[in-house]
Amino acid sequence: MTIYDIAREAGVAASTVSRVINNKPGIKAETRRKVQNLLKKYNYTPNAAARGLVMQSSRLVGILIVDIRVTHHTNSAFLIEKELTKRGYCCIIMGTGAEDEQKARYIEILEQRRVEGVILMGSMFMTEKVKESIKRHLPEVPVVIVNGYLDLPNVSGVIVDEDSGMEQCVDLLWSKNKRKIAFVLDSSSPSNYKKRQGYCDGMRKHGAPEDALWLYESEESSLQGGYDTTMRIIREHPDVEGIIYSIDLIAVGGVHAAQDMGYQVPEQLGLIGVNNSIYGEICKPKLTTLDNKLHELSESAAGILWEGLEGTVKSKKMMLFSKIIEREST
């Protein structure tokens, strides 16, 4: 059933049916009711693509994620998509991979899809190639980076102060007389480097010498990666008193390793993760974590993009403040 079929049965022009569908004025009440009844009778749904061509509006928003297996990013994308759908937009979510060339290529794909707005999930999009691709392909489209920022007139960022949050994690362990503290990174990204810097700043603030900054990198961003790295720390520093991990998932692997090695958590070894994810809730003992405000981050990103979609596109930078959720592992 098309708009022309509805018009033929109603005895009106197709343009009249279109005006009724779009709730335009200038239609007699009797005619409007007649057309609406036929639309309801035939369960007519307007063709969104065709309407987009007529209105010169796609109502599409692109959401790019480096790795769609990362639950923290997909959970954030879910919350953003939910907010934008309420406002009448349709979101397409794509995984770009970690290579800069691929990220830049997906920006071009979004241009081809005629998106009206873009969300980039995570600080791994803070690269020069992504910046140049946005300048070339989407210079007039509002773009928001979740936990990141690029200096462009149409790009906004919502950032969490994870570096100062990590300093607070160090403070927490020191307050419990735990001085020998290691830090484990799960992957290379601007956000994780900020976490590492926060750990280093916190340790130096308490007077720790440079050789007491025990920095490690997990080979995998997984339970097994956290387990293996923690075993390595314990072998190299059996007197370790605390470990801070860049995400909860590898921290849970660390809890398992500590228990297998006979360490009492938190009496002998205090452990802290980041993200305030479900992994920390289901861990035994429950994991102390740095809450980097997933819900607030996502809602703020959706709100800023909405402003750009409905008004003037401009750059904005917003800072949110993380908070330690102390549980049983410290």
C-alpha positions as CSV (number, residue, x, y, z in Angstrom):
1,M,0.0,0.0,0.0
2,T,1.5,3.3,-1.1
3,I,0.6,6.9,-0.6
4,Y,-0.9,6.9,-4.1
5,D,-3.2,3.9,-3.2
6,I,-4.4,5.8,-0.1
7,A,-5.0,8.9,-2.1
8,R,-7.0,7.0,-4.8
9,E,-9.3,5.3,-2.2
10,A,-9.8,8.6,-0.3
11,G,-10.5,10.5,-3.5
12,V,-7.9,13.1,-2.8
13,A,-4.5,14.1,-4.2
14,A,-1.3,12.3,-3.0
15,S,-0.1,15.7,-1.8
16,T,-3.1,15.8,0.6
17,V,-2.2,12.5,2.0
18,S,1.4,13.6,2.5
19,R,0.2,16.7,4.4
20,V,-1.9,14.6,6.7
21,I,1.0,12.2,7.4
22,N,3.2,15.2,8.2
23,N,0.5,16.9,10.3
24,K,0.4,20.0,8.0
25,P,-2.3,22.6,8.3
26,G,-4.8,23.5,5.6
27,I,-6.7,20.2,5.4
28,K,-10.5,20.0,6.1
29,A,-11.3,18.1,9.3
30,E,-13.5,15.6,7.5
31,T,-10.8,14.9,4.9
32,R,-8.1,14.5,7.5
33,R,-10.2,12.0,9.4
34,K,-10.9,10.0,6.2
35,V,-7.3,9.8,5.3
36,Q,-6.2,9.0,8.9
37,N,-8.7,6.1,9.0
38,L,-7.4,4.7,5.8
39,L,-3.8,5.0,7.1
40,K,-4.8,3.1,10.2
41,K,-6.8,0.5,8.3
42,Y,-3.9,-0.4,6.0
43,N,-1.3,0.0,8.7
44,Y,0.6,2.5,6.5
45,T,4.2,3.3,7.5
46,P,6.0,6.1,5.6
47,N,9.2,5.2,3.8
48,A,11.9,6.8,5.9
49,A,14.4,6.8,3.1
50,A,12.0,8.4,0.6
51,R,11.0,11.0,3.2
52,G,14.6,11.7,3.8
53,L,15.2,12.5,0.2
54,V,12.2,14.9,0.1
55,M,13.1,16.6,3.4
56,Q,16.9,16.5,2.7
57,S,17.3,14.9,6.1
58,S,18.5,11.3,6.8
59,R,17.9,11.4,10.6
60,L,20.9,9.1,10.8
61,V,23.6,9.2,13.5
62,G,26.7,7.1,13.2
63,I,28.3,5.5,16.3
64,L,31.9,4.2,15.8
65,I,33.5,1.8,18.2
66,V,37.1,0.5,17.8
67,D,36.2,-3.0,19.2
68,I,32.5,-3.9,19.6
69,R,33.6,-6.7,22.0
70,V,34.5,-4.1,24.7
71,T,31.4,-4.0,26.9
72,H,32.2,-0.7,28.4
73,H,31.9,1.0,25.0
74,T,29.0,-1.0,23.8
75,N,27.0,-0.3,27.0
76,S,27.7,3.4,26.5
77,A,26.6,3.2,22.8
78,F,23.4,1.5,23.9
79,L,22.6,4.3,26.3
80,I,23.4,7.0,23.6
81,E,21.3,5.1,21.0
82,K,18.4,4.9,23.4
83,E,18.5,8.7,24.0
84,L,18.7,9.6,20.3
85,T,16.0,7.2,19.3
86,K,13.7,9.0,21.7
87,R,14.4,12.1,19.7
88,G,13.5,10.5,16.3
89,Y,17.0,9.6,15.1
90,C,18.2,6.2,13.9
91,C,21.7,5.1,14.9
92,I,24.0,2.8,12.9
93,I,26.8,1.3,15.0
94,M,30.0,0.0,13.4
95,G,33.3,-1.5,14.6
96,T,36.3,0.2,13.0
97,G,39.2,-1.9,14.3
98,A,42.3,-0.3,15.9
99,E,44.2,0.8,12.8
100,D,44.1,4.5,12.2
101,E,43.6,4.0,8.4
102,Q,40.4,2.0,9.1
103,K,39.1,4.6,11.6
104,A,39.6,7.3,9.0
105,R,37.9,5.2,6.4
106,Y,34.8,4.7,8.5
107,I,34.5,8.5,8.8
108,E,34.3,8.5,5.0
109,I,31.7,5.7,5.0
110,L,29.6,7.8,7.4
111,E,29.8,10.7,4.9
112,Q,28.5,8.4,2.2
113,R,25.6,7.3,4.4
114,R,24.7,11.0,4.8
115,V,24.7,10.9,8.6
116,E,23.7,14.0,10.4
117,G,25.7,13.4,13.6
118,V,28.6,11.2,14.8
119,I,29.6,9.6,18.1
120,L,33.1,8.3,18.5
121,M,33.4,5.9,21.4
122,G,36.6,6.3,23.3
123,S,40.0,8.1,23.3
124,M,41.4,5.8,20.7
125,F,39.8,8.1,18.1
126,M,42.1,11.0,19.2
127,T,44.5,10.6,16.3
128,E,45.7,12.9,13.5
129,K,44.3,10.7,10.8
130,V,40.8,10.7,12.3
131,K,41.1,14.5,12.7
132,E,42.0,14.9,9.0
133,S,39.2,12.6,7.9
134,I,36.6,14.6,9.9
135,K,37.9,17.8,8.4
136,R,37.7,16.4,4.9
137,H,34.5,14.4,5.0
138,L,32.3,15.7,7.8
139,P,33.3,19.4,8.4
140,E,29.7,20.6,9.0
141,V,28.5,17.6,10.9
142,P,28.4,17.6,14.8
143,V,30.8,15.0,16.2
144,V,31.1,14.1,19.9
145,I,33.9,12.0,21.3
146,V,33.2,10.0,24.4
147,N,36.1,10.4,26.8
148,G,38.2,12.2,24.2
149,Y,38.5,15.5,22.3
150,L,39.9,16.8,19.0
151,D,40.5,20.5,18.3
152,L,38.0,21.1,15.5
153,P,35.1,23.6,15.3
154,N,32.5,20.8,14.9
155,V,33.9,18.3,17.4
156,S,32.9,18.2,21.1
157,G,34.2,15.9,23.8
158,V,33.0,14.6,27.2
159,I,36.0,13.7,29.3
160,V,36.4,12.0,32.7
161,D,39.2,13.0,35.1
162,E,40.6,9.5,35.3
163,D,44.1,10.8,36.0
164,S,43.1,12.5,39.3
165,G,40.8,9.5,40.0
166,M,43.9,7.3,39.8
167,E,45.7,9.5,42.3
168,Q,42.8,9.0,44.6
169,C,43.1,5.2,44.2
170,V,46.8,5.5,45.3
171,D,45.7,7.6,48.2
172,L,43.2,5.0,49.3
173,L,45.8,2.2,49.3
174,W,48.3,4.4,51.2
175,S,45.6,5.2,53.8
176,K,45.5,1.5,54.4
177,N,49.3,1.3,54.9
178,K,49.9,-0.3,51.5
179,R,52.9,1.4,50.0
180,K,54.3,-1.1,47.5
181,I,51.8,-0.6,44.6
182,A,52.0,-1.8,41.0
183,F,50.0,-0.5,38.0
184,V,48.7,-2.7,35.1
185,L,47.8,-1.2,31.7
186,D,45.5,-3.3,29.5
187,S,45.9,-1.5,26.2
188,S,47.5,1.6,24.6
189,S,45.2,4.6,24.5
190,P,45.2,8.3,25.6
191,S,42.7,7.4,28.3
192,N,44.9,4.6,29.7
193,Y,48.0,6.8,29.5
194,K,46.2,9.3,31.7
195,K,45.4,6.6,34.2
196,R,49.1,5.5,34.3
197,Q,50.1,9.2,34.7
198,G,47.7,9.5,37.6
199,Y,49.2,6.5,39.3
200,C,52.7,7.8,38.9
201,D,51.7,11.3,40.2
202,G,50.0,9.7,43.2
203,M,53.0,7.6,44.0
204,R,55.4,10.5,43.7
205,K,53.1,12.7,45.8
206,H,53.6,10.2,48.6
207,G,57.4,10.3,48.2
208,A,57.8,7.0,46.3
209,P,61.1,6.9,44.4
210,E,61.1,6.2,40.6
211,D,62.2,2.6,41.0
212,A,59.1,2.0,43.2
213,L,56.8,2.8,40.2
214,W,56.1,-0.7,39.1
215,L,54.5,-0.4,35.7
216,Y,53.2,-3.4,33.8
217,E,51.2,-4.0,30.6
218,S,48.9,-7.0,30.1
219,E,49.4,-8.9,26.9
220,E,45.6,-9.3,26.6
221,S,42.7,-7.2,27.7
222,S,41.1,-10.3,29.3
223,L,40.7,-12.3,32.5
224,Q,43.7,-14.4,31.4
225,G,45.7,-11.3,30.7
226,G,45.1,-9.9,34.1
227,Y,45.8,-13.3,35.7
228,D,49.1,-13.8,33.9
229,T,50.3,-10.2,34.6
230,T,49.4,-10.5,38.3
231,M,51.3,-13.7,38.5
232,R,54.3,-12.0,37.0
233,I,54.1,-9.1,39.5
234,I,53.9,-11.5,42.4
235,R,56.9,-13.5,41.1
236,E,59.0,-10.3,40.6
237,H,57.7,-8.4,43.7
238,P,56.5,-10.9,46.3
239,D,56.3,-8.1,48.8
240,V,53.7,-6.2,46.6
241,E,50.9,-4.7,48.8
242,G,48.6,-3.2,46.2
243,I,47.8,-3.4,42.4
244,I,45.7,-0.9,40.4
245,Y,44.4,-2.1,37.0
246,S,43.3,0.1,34.1
247,I,40.0,-1.8,33.7
248,D,37.9,-4.1,36.0
249,L,38.1,-7.1,33.7
250,I,41.8,-7.6,34.1
251,A,41.5,-6.8,37.8
252,V,39.2,-9.7,38.3
253,G,41.9,-11.9,36.7
254,G,44.3,-10.4,39.2
255,V,42.0,-11.4,42.1
256,H,42.0,-15.0,40.9
257,A,45.8,-15.0,40.6
258,A,46.3,-13.5,44.0
259,Q,44.0,-16.2,45.6
260,D,45.8,-19.0,43.7
261,M,49.1,-17.7,45.1
262,G,47.7,-17.8,48.6
263,Y,47.5,-14.0,49.1
264,Q,44.7,-12.7,51.3
265,V,42.6,-10.0,49.6
266,P,42.5,-7.3,50.9
267,E,44.5,-8.1,54.1
268,Q,47.8,-8.8,52.2
269,L,47.0,-7.4,48.8
270,G,44.6,-4.5,47.9
271,L,43.3,-4.6,44.4
272,I,41.5,-1.8,42.4
273,G,39.9,-1.7,38.9
274,V,38.4,0.9,36.7
275,N,34.9,1.2,35.1
276,N,32.5,0.2,37.8
277,S,31.4,-2.7,35.6
278,I,29.4,-5.8,36.3
279,Y,32.7,-7.8,36.6
280,G,33.5,-6.1,39.8
281,E,30.1,-6.8,41.3
282,I,30.2,-10.5,40.6
283,C,33.8,-11.0,41.7
284,K,34.6,-12.5,45.1
285,P,35.7,-10.5,47.0
286,K,33.8,-7.7,45.3
287,L,36.1,-5.3,43.5
288,T,36.9,-1.8,44.5
289,T,36.7,0.3,41.4
290,L,37.1,3.8,40.0
291,D,33.6,4.8,38.6
292,N,34.2,6.7,35.4
293,K,30.6,7.7,35.2
294,L,29.4,5.6,32.2
295,H,25.7,6.8,32.4
296,E,26.5,10.5,32.9
297,L,29.2,10.3,30.2
298,S,26.8,8.7,27.7
299,E,23.9,11.0,28.5
300,S,26.1,14.1,28.3
301,A,27.4,12.9,24.9
302,A,23.9,12.3,23.6
303,G,22.8,15.7,24.9
304,I,25.6,17.6,23.3
305,L,25.1,15.8,20.0
306,W,21.4,16.6,20.1
307,E,22.2,20.3,20.5
308,G,24.3,20.1,17.4
309,L,21.7,18.2,15.5
310,E,18.9,20.7,16.3
311,G,20.8,23.9,16.4
312,T,24.2,25.4,15.7
313,V,27.1,23.1,15.3
314,K,29.9,24.1,17.7
315,S,32.8,22.7,19.7
316,K,32.3,22.0,23.4
317,K,34.4,20.4,26.0
318,M,32.9,18.9,29.2
319,M,34.7,17.4,32.2
320,L,33.1,14.8,34.5
321,F,34.6,13.7,37.8
322,S,35.3,10.1,38.7
323,K,34.6,8.5,42.0
324,I,36.0,5.5,43.9
325,I,33.4,2.8,44.7
326,E,35.1,1.0,47.7
327,R,34.1,-2.6,48.1
328,E,35.8,-5.7,49.6
329,S,39.1,-5.9,47.7
330,T,40.7,-2.9,49.5
